């Protein structure tokens, strides 16, 4: 009888060892899998951050008379004193010489630009034009790239065109503004013309 007891006692011990080893291996595998999943989170965050850089950006560029508004490439943008608040009086030939700054995606601020002053209006052709402090913004066809302000002080189409300060005011104290220490070229001014019929809604040069 004693001999029989001796042979049966080790059996649970022999069975328990591989079971414990299997449980330990499973626990290690679960821990490793959890750590790998957590490590993939930063890549997803980086991807969403990159997408936020798309859209229309209005920023400031340093000039000889102070900072003025430009697009993200540094091309100057202007206001027209004949426009009303949140209302464009420039269309047809006027819009050909002074192309509206249109919104593509979100409109965001950079530099000293106030995000709260940026907005858009819908033009007659359905495009969204960017405004700043209520002023519709335009490019000048006579500016070939960044650093040029050939439209400054132009009176084409019956009223003055001015660069815009970060406060939303028109910059009127210079005929041309040198950007980043370099002078702007002397491209010809846009020809004077009678404003489009929509100018009956003009705001009379508010600032």
MINU-27193 format. One record per atom (N, C-alpha, C): x, y, z. Coordinates in steps of 0.001 Angstrom, whole numbers, padded with zeros to 6 digits, always signed. Layout:
N
PT        u        v        w
PT        X        Y        Z
...
//
This chain:
207
PT        u        v        w
PT  +000837  -001207  +000000
PT  +000000  +000000  +000000
PT  +000862  +001243  +000000
PT  +001919  +001254  +000790
PT  +002827  +002414  +000843
PT  +003480  +002643  -000473
PT  +003860  +001586  -001158
PT  +004511  +001721  -002458
PT  +003583  +002368  -003471
PT  +002309  +002026  -003406
PT  +001342  +002609  -004336
PT  +001202  +004103  -004138
PT  +001197  +004537  -002880
PT  +001095  +005968  -002584
PT  +002291  +006721  -003110
PT  +003464  +006132  -003021
PT  +004686  +006806  -003462
PT  +004653  +007056  -004961
PT  +004124  +006141  -005751
PT  +004117  +006309  -007203
PT  +003065  +007293  -007668
PT  +001989  +007543  -006885
PT  +000914  +008434  -007331
PT  +001115  +009886  -006930
PT  +001853  +010139  -005921
PT  +002020  +011524  -005441
PT  +002711  +012412  -006461
PT  +003748  +012031  -007193
PT  +004434  +012945  -008136
PT  +003615  +013312  -009364
PT  +002534  +012586  -009702
PT  +001807  +012842  -010932
PT  +001247  +014262  -011030
PT  +000524  +014808  -010019
PT  +000044  +016198  -010116
PT  +001163  +017200  -010267
PT  +002308  +016862  -009630
PT  +003455  +017784  -009724
PT  +003954  +017840  -011144
PT  +004077  +016653  -011782
PT  +004564  +016603  -013167
PT  +003612  +017304  -014126
PT  +002298  +017184  -013874
PT  +001301  +017832  -014730
PT  +001302  +019341  -014513
PT  +001498  +019775  -013251
PT  +001441  +021205  -012914
PT  +002560  +022015  -013524
PT  +003723  +021462  -013699
PT  +004880  +022207  -014228
PT  +004637  +022699  -015644
PT  +004237  +021865  -016589
PT  +003982  +022381  -017951
PT  +002807  +023346  -018017
PT  +001789  +023153  -017153
PT  +000648  +024083  -017144
PT  +001092  +025470  -016705
PT  +001896  +025535  -015668
PT  +002405  +026823  -015174
PT  +003264  +027499  -016227
PT  +004075  +026707  -016925
PT  +004935  +027265  -017977
PT  +004098  +027841  -019114
PT  +003010  +027154  -019448
PT  +002131  +027633  -020527
PT  +001460  +028938  -020139
PT  +001010  +029025  -018877
PT  +000375  +030259  -018407
PT  +001346  +031425  -018426
PT  +002587  +031204  -018032
PT  +003624  +032247  -018017
PT  +003917  +032736  -019427
PT  +003988  +031829  -020388
PT  +004257  +032201  -021781
PT  +003117  +033035  -022354
PT  +001872  +032680  -022005
PT  +000716  +033431  -022491
PT  +000718  +034845  -021945
PT  +001092  +034975  -020664
PT  +001136  +036310  -020049
PT  +002178  +037184  -020717
PT  +003332  +036631  -021017
PT  +004398  +037398  -021679
PT  +003959  +037831  -023070
PT  +003289  +036945  -023802
PT  +002835  +037261  -025150
PT  +001812  +038382  -025136
PT  +000887  +038381  -024165
PT  -000130  +039434  -024047
PT  +000507  +040770  -023748
PT  +001526  +040775  -022867
PT  +002210  +042023  -022504
PT  +002930  +042613  -023693
PT  +003591  +041757  -024494
PT  +004326  +042216  -025666
PT  +003386  +042811  -026707
PT  +002220  +042182  -026915
PT  +001251  +042667  -027893
PT  +000696  +044014  -027490
PT  +000417  +044217  -026209
PT  -000122  +045482  -025718
PT  +000875  +046604  -025916
PT  +002141  +046381  -025663
PT  +003176  +047399  -025827
PT  +003315  +047818  -027278
PT  +003184  +046922  -028234
PT  +003314  +047227  -029649
PT  +002173  +048119  -030129
PT  +000954  +047881  -029652
PT  -000185  +048683  -030059
PT  -000047  +050114  -029562
PT  +000435  +050303  -028349
PT  +000591  +051644  -027796
PT  +001622  +052432  -028580
PT  +002635  +051767  -029090
PT  +003694  +052456  -029813
PT  +003258  +053004  -031159
PT  +002112  +052587  -031716
PT  +001667  +053043  -033028
PT  +000910  +054364  -032960
PT  +000552  +054848  -031775
PT  -000243  +056070  -031618
PT  +000441  +057323  -032159
PT  +001730  +057581  -031878
PT  +002354  +058817  -032382
PT  +002295  +058957  -033893
PT  +002378  +057877  -034633
PT  +002331  +057956  -036101
PT  +000985  +058492  -036565
PT  -000102  +058068  -035918
PT  -001433  +058536  -036285
PT  -001575  +060024  -035981
PT  -001035  +060448  -034831
PT  -001096  +061863  -034473
PT  -000306  +062709  -035458
PT  +000837  +062212  -035894
PT  +001668  +062953  -036842
PT  +000940  +063141  -038163
PT  +000202  +062112  -038584
PT  -000522  +062193  -039849
PT  -001612  +063254  -039792
PT  -002354  +063312  -038674
PT  -003415  +064299  -038568
PT  -002853  +065702  -038492
PT  -001667  +065850  -037882
PT  -001040  +067169  -037795
PT  -000637  +067679  -039159
PT  -000189  +066786  -040032
PT  +000230  +067184  -041370
PT  -000961  +067670  -042187
PT  -002117  +067052  -042004
PT  -003296  +067430  -042774
PT  -003760  +068837  -042435
PT  -003476  +069320  -041207
PT  -003949  +070626  -040776
PT  -003208  +071779  -041454
PT  -002119  +071470  -042171
PT  -001350  +072525  -042819
PT  -001930  +072916  -044181
PT  -002941  +072208  -044662
PT  -003534  +072544  -045948
PT  -004516  +073686  -045790
PT  -004838  +074352  -046913
PT  -005792  +075455  -046866
PT  -005132  +076782  -047204
PT  -005877  +077876  -047014
PT  -005395  +079225  -047303
PT  -004810  +079847  -046043
PT  -003592  +080335  -046147
PT  -002914  +080954  -045004
PT  -002675  +082427  -045293
PT  -003060  +083294  -044373
PT  -002746  +084716  -044451
PT  -001752  +085015  -043334
PT  -000629  +085611  -043714
PT  +000415  +085886  -042729
PT  +000889  +087326  -042868
PT  +001879  +087711  -042067
PT  +002455  +089050  -042147
PT  +003881  +088984  -042670
PT  +004260  +090015  -043407
PT  +005624  +090158  -043916
PT  +006153  +091517  -043463
PT  +007394  +091548  -043022
PT  +007999  +092805  -042574
PT  +008283  +093700  -043764
PT  +007926  +094975  -043650
PT  +008160  +095931  -044726
PT  +008799  +097201  -044213
PT  +009136  +098101  -045116
PT  +009814  +099346  -044750
PT  +008932  +100261  -043915
PT  +007627  +100074  -043967
PT  +006718  +100904  -043166
PT  +005977  +100074  -042120
PT  +006479  +098885  -041831
PT  +005826  +098005  -040876
PT  +005316  +096743  -041547
PT  +004727  +095863  -040766
PT  +004236  +094593  -041286
PT  +002976  +094791  -042137
PT  +002838  +093968  -043164
PT  +001625  +093989  -043987
PT  +001225  +092556  -044321
PT  -000023  +092385  -044742
PT  -000564  +091050  -044985
PT  -000119  +090490  -046339
PT  +000172  +089194  -046334
PT  +000511  +088458  -047557
PT  -000129  +087072  -047463
PT  -000035  +086324  -048577
PT  -000447  +084929  -048494
PT  +000737  +084111  -047981
PT  +000591  +082790  -047923
PT  +001640  +081967  -047322
PT  +002937  +081969  -048119
PT  +002874  +082333  -049415
PT  +004092  +082392  -050226
PT  +004774  +083760  -050138
PT  +004146  +084712  -049435
PT  +004719  +086049  -049291
PT  +004208  +087046  -050310
PT  +003234  +086672  -051126
PT  +002684  +087596  -052120
PT  +001725  +088578  -051437
PT  +001904  +089865  -051703
PT  +001116  +090917  -051055
PT  -000361  +090812  -051404
PT  -001208  +091155  -050429
PT  -002644  +091252  -050662
PT  -003086  +092677  -050338
PT  -004155  +093131  -050983
PT  -004591  +094522  -050899
PT  -006072  +094618  -050552
PT  -006459  +095810  -050092
PT  -007877  +096154  -049957
PT  -008178  +097266  -050942
PT  -009449  +097430  -051278
PT  -009901  +098484  -052197
PT  -010870  +099381  -051448
PT  -010617  +100674  -051450
PT  -011432  +101583  -050647
PT  -012866  +101716  -051159
PT  -013124  +101288  -052388
PT  -014482  +101369  -052914
PT  -015377  +100243  -052384
PT  -014776  +099198  -051840
PT  -015562  +098093  -051296
PT  -016312  +098512  -050036
PT  -017461  +097891  -049814
PT  -018161  +098033  -048552
PT  -017681  +096959  -047588
PT  -018119  +097013  -046361
PT  -017727  +096011  -045380
PT  -018319  +094663  -045775
PT  -017433  +093658  -045887
PT  -017836  +092310  -046292
PT  -018601  +092317  -047626
PT  -018202  +093228  -048530
PT  -018879  +093364  -049818
PT  -017874  +093792  -050884
PT  -017739  +093008  -051946
PT  -016801  +093333  -053013
PT  -017499  +094065  -054154
PT  -016903  +095177  -054592
PT  -017407  +095937  -055733
PT  -016543  +095702  -056970
PT  -015612  +094761  -056896
PT  -014661  +094511  -057983
PT  -015023  +093221  -058709
PT  -015398  +093362  -059981
PT  -015721  +092188  -060791
PT  -015329  +092472  -062241
PT  -015490  +091514  -063106
PT  -015169  +091703  -064513
PT  -013705  +092055  -064733
PT  -013451  +093154  -065489
PT  -012087  +093578  -065780
PT  -011330  +093924  -064503
PT  -012039  +094473  -063535
PT  -011409  +094809  -062256
PT  -010827  +093558  -061598
PT  -011620  +092490  -061565
PT  -011153  +091250  -060953
PT  -010040  +090593  -061765
PT  -009943  +090959  -063049
PT  -008841  +090455  -063861
PT  -007521  +091097  -063471
PT  -007561  +092406  -063186
PT  -006346  +093120  -062771
PT  -006059  +092925  -061291
PT  -007114  +092701  -060514
PT  -007002  +092528  -059062
PT  -007714  +091230  -058671
PT  -007075  +090089  -058888
PT  -007724  +088803  -058605
PT  -008054  +088661  -057114
PT  -009279  +088267  -056803
PT  -009646  +088061  -055399
PT  -008795  +086956  -054760
PT  -008502  +087109  -053488
PT  -007834  +086047  -052730
PT  -008932  +085055  -052346
PT  -008913  +083890  -052953
PT  -009974  +082913  -052722
PT  -009547  +081879  -051678
PT  -010540  +081329  -051006
PT  -010283  +080353  -049945
PT  -010267  +078951  -050510
PT  -009231  +078203  -050190
PT  -009155  +076783  -050522
PT  -008983  +076043  -049202
PT  -010014  +075366  -048774
PT  -009965  +074711  -047472
PT  -010134  +075740  -046363
PT  -009571  +075418  -045196
PT  -009684  +076320  -044049
PT  -008822  +077558  -044251
PT  -009271  +078693  -043730
PT  -008490  +079936  -043767
PT  -007852  +080108  -042396
PT  -006524  +080158  -042358
PT  -005819  +080232  -041087
PT  -004890  +081436  -041035
PT  -004562  +081854  -039819
PT  -003718  +083023  -039587
PT  -002312  +082587  -039187
PT  -001325  +083413  -039555
PT  +000060  +083163  -039176
PT  +000718  +084504  -038878
PT  +001795  +084486  -038104
PT  +002473  +085732  -037759
PT  +001601  +086597  -036869
PT  +001488  +087886  -037206
PT  +000702  +088826  -036406
PT  -000748  +088938  -036859
PT  -001150  +088107  -037805
PT  -002531  +088145  -038290
PT  -003476  +087648  -037204
PT  -004595  +088341  -037021
PT  -005591  +087944  -036025
PT  -006571  +086962  -036661
PT  -006596  +085759  -036139
PT  -007493  +084733  -036684
PT  -008948  +085171  -036610
PT  -009301  +085926  -035566
PT  -010687  +086361  -035389
PT  -011127  +087365  -036464
PT  -010157  +088004  -037143
PT  -010485  +088982  -038187
PT  -010592  +088353  -039569
PT  -010219  +087087  -039694
PT  -010289  +086401  -040983
PT  -011672  +085795  -041195
PT  -012201  +085956  -042398
PT  -013493  +085370  -042744
PT  -013567  +085247  -044265
PT  -014717  +084894  -044793
PT  -014909  +084822  -046238
PT  -016280  +085385  -046603
PT  -016401  +085825  -047855
PT  -017691  +086209  -048424
PT  -017872  +085394  -049698
PT  -019096  +085240  -050134
PT  -019377  +084504  -051365
PT  -019564  +085488  -052510
PT  -018741  +085361  -053548
PT  -018832  +086226  -054707
PT  -019963  +085763  -055632
PT  -020272  +086590  -056630
PT  -021384  +086285  -057542
PT  -021158  +084993  -058322
PT  -019883  +084595  -058512
PT  -019608  +083352  -059234
PT  -019552  +082141  -058303
PT  -019854  +082356  -057027
PT  -019891  +081254  -056077
PT  -018599  +080983  -055345
PT  -017504  +081631  -055740
PT  -016237  +081416  -055049
PT  -016223  +082141  -053710
PT  -015413  +081633  -052792
PT  -015266  +082231  -051470
PT  -014054  +083162  -051479
PT  -014279  +084438  -051177
PT  -013189  +085409  -051130
PT  -012827  +085674  -049678
PT  -011537  +085684  -049398
PT  -011057  +085924  -048038
PT  -011216  +087394  -047677
PT  -011654  +087664  -046466
PT  -011745  +089029  -045954
PT  -010930  +089148  -044678
PT  -010514  +090376  -044381
PT  -009797  +090637  -043129
PT  -010372  +091885  -042502
PT  -010907  +091738  -041304
PT  -011578  +092843  -040620
PT  -012664  +093440  -041519
PT  -013316  +092596  -042305
PT  -014385  +093043  -043192
PT  -013938  +093488  -044562
PT  -012631  +093622  -044808
PT  -012116  +094058  -046109
PT  -011921  +092848  -047027
PT  -012578  +092774  -048178
PT  -012248  +091742  -049162
PT  -010790  +091926  -049603
PT  -010064  +090837  -049734
PT  -008641  +090898  -050083
PT  -008406  +090511  -051543
PT  -007399  +091175  -052147
PT  -007073  +090968  -053567
PT  -005560  +090871  -053758
PT  -005178  +090182  -054830
PT  -003807  +090261  -055338
PT  -003770  +091358  -056395
PT  -002558  +091738  -056829
PT  -002401  +092653  -057961
PT  -001692  +091909  -059068
PT  -002249  +091958  -060281
PT  -001672  +091239  -061411
PT  -000265  +091733  -061751
PT  +000066  +092973  -061331
PT  +001389  +093520  -061604
PT  +002467  +093042  -060654
PT  +002104  +092277  -059630
PT  +003092  +091662  -058733
PT  +003391  +090269  -059255
PT  +004647  +090011  -059575
PT  +004996  +088707  -060132
PT  +005381  +087686  -059071
PT  +005501  +088112  -057827
PT  +005873  +087159  -056783
PT  +005999  +087828  -055436
PT  +006581  +087105  -054486
PT  +006730  +087620  -053134
PT  +007683  +088814  -053108
PT  +007466  +089718  -052156
PT  +008342  +090876  -051989
PT  +007980  +092056  -052871
PT  +006982  +091921  -053745
PT  +006592  +093023  -054618
PT  +005283  +093648  -054151
PT  +005238  +094983  -054205
PT  +004042  +095722  -053777
PT  +003712  +096798  -054814
PT  +003702  +096411  -056074
PT  +003469  +097366  -057151
PT  +002052  +097941  -057164
PT  +001140  +097293  -056473
PT  -000226  +097796  -056429
PT  -000451  +098863  -055377
PT  +000528  +099094  -054513
PT  +000360  +100047  -053423
PT  +000108  +101468  -053936
PT  -001019  +102066  -053518
PT  -001355  +103426  -053925
PT  -001982  +103532  -055298
PT  -002174  +102405  -055992
PT  -002773  +102421  -057324
PT  -004218  +102920  -057235
PT  -004644  +103703  -058238
PT  -006027  +104185  -058235
PT  -006818  +103645  -059431
PT  -006411  +102493  -059922
PT  -007134  +101873  -061029
PT  -008573  +101545  -060657
PT  -009477  +101703  -061617
PT  -010897  +101432  -061467
PT  -011579  +102398  -060507
PT  -010998  +103582  -060375
PT  -011703  +104665  -059702
PT  -011495  +104840  -058224
PT  -010622  +104057  -057601
PT  -010388  +104227  -056160
PT  -009030  +103622  -055794
PT  -008521  +103986  -054626
PT  -007186  +103555  -054198
PT  -007167  +102102  -053724
PT  -006006  +101500  -053979
PT  -005717  +100152  -053482
PT  -004557  +100264  -052490
PT  -004727  +099662  -051329
PT  -003702  +099772  -050290
PT  -003349  +098406  -049696
PT  -002113  +098314  -049235
PT  -001709  +097164  -048435
PT  -002473  +097201  -047112
PT  -002499  +096066  -046425
PT  -003290  +095941  -045194
PT  -002370  +095641  -044016
PT  -002554  +096384  -042935
PT  -001764  +096162  -041727
PT  -002394  +095049  -040896
PT  -001647  +094473  -039937
PT  -002219  +093422  -039085
PT  -003436  +093882  -038287
PT  -003577  +095198  -038086
PT  -004741  +095715  -037362
PT  -005976  +095791  -038252
PT  -005803  +095600  -039573
PT  -006903  +095689  -040521
PT  -006991  +097052  -041181
PT  -006104  +097987  -040806
PT  -006121  +099330  -041391
PT  -005363  +099340  -042713
PT  -005731  +100270  -043584
PT  -005016  +100439  -044848
PT  -003702  +101176  -044605
PT  -002648  +100759  -045289
PT  -001337  +101403  -045171
PT  -001228  +102428  -046286
PT  -001204  +103701  -045933
PT  -001251  +104765  -046943
PT  -000036  +105673  -046919
PT  +000969  +105374  -046114
PT  +002087  +106303  -045948
PT  +003259  +106034  -046873
PT  +003041  +105307  -047959
PT  +004118  +105077  -048924
PT  +003525  +104678  -050270
PT  +004158  +105134  -051351
PT  +003704  +104732  -052679
PT  +004045  +103273  -052945
PT  +005222  +102873  -052486
PT  +005645  +101487  -052587
PT  +006232  +101098  -051244
PT  +006082  +099850  -050864
PT  +006623  +099356  -049608
PT  +007656  +098289  -049920
PT  +008870  +098490  -049425
PT  +009911  +097499  -049644
PT  +009722  +096362  -048653
PT  +009660  +095136  -049161
PT  +009488  +093968  -048309
PT  +010829  +093344  -047988
PT  +011065  +093069  -046721
PT  +012285  +092413  -046264
PT  +013539  +093110  -046757
PT  +013484  +094430  -046848
PT  +014656  +095220  -047186
PT  +014950  +095341  -048660
PT  +014128  +094745  -049530
PT  +014379  +094851  -050974
PT  +013269  +095643  -051626
PT  +013613  +096486  -052557
PT  +012628  +097330  -053231
PT  +011755  +096538  -054174
PT  +010591  +097062  -054467
PT  +009694  +096402  -055414
PT  +009849  +097033  -056783
PT  +009656  +096241  -057805
PT  +009849  +096716  -059167
PT  +008756  +097647  -059623
PT  +008985  +098296  -060717
PT  +008022  +099277  -061212
PT  +007145  +098736  -062315
PT  +006356  +097744  -062014
PT  +005430  +097210  -063022
PT  +004364  +098237  -063327
PT  +003840  +098250  -064517
PT  +002826  +099246  -064877
PT  +001557  +099085  -064056
PT  +000900  +100204  -063819
PT  -000336  +100176  -063050
PT  -001479  +099652  -063903
PT  -002507  +099158  -063209
PT  -003694  +098707  -063937
PT  -004384  +099914  -064525
PT  -004919  +099807  -065731
PT  -005562  +100955  -066364
PT  -006809  +101380  -065606
PT  -007046  +102687  -065596
PT  -008254  +103186  -064942
PT  -009460  +102758  -065753
PT  -010524  +102467  -065058
PT  -011735  +102034  -065730
PT  -012922  +102347  -064845
PT  -014091  +102367  -065449
PT  -015301  +102591  -064671
PT  -015609  +101347  -063881
PT  -015831  +101456  -062572
PT  -016122  +100271  -061760
PT  -017364  +099552  -062258
PT  -017409  +098255  -061940
PT  -018569  +097457  -062345
PT  -019827  +097970  -061658
PT  -020971  +097618  -062226
PT  -022232  +098132  -061717
PT  -022458  +097768  -060260
PT  -021806  +096683  -059782
PT  -021994  +096272  -058403
PT  -021429  +097288  -057418
PT  -020659  +098279  -057910
PT  -020053  +099253  -057025
PT  -021071  +100185  -056395
PT  -022328  +100081  -056792
PT  -023348  +100902  -056154
PT  -023497  +100562  -054693
PT  -022986  +099366  -054289
PT  -023046  +098957  -052902
PT  -021778  +099311  -052145
PT  -020903  +100098  -052759
PT  -019612  +100388  -052148
PT  -019775  +101138  -050840
PT  -018762  +100957  -049955
PT  -018870  +101551  -048631
PT  -018151  +102864  -048493
PT  -017588  +103410  -049560
PT  -016999  +104740  -049500
PT  -015702  +104813  -048748
PT  -014854  +103794  -048836
PT  -013507  +103851  -048257
PT  -013469  +103738  -046754
PT  -014317  +102909  -046161
PT  -014236  +102683  -044717
PT  -012930  +102024  -044370
PT  -012451  +102199  -043157
PT  -011173  +101583  -042772
PT  -011267  +101063  -041353
//
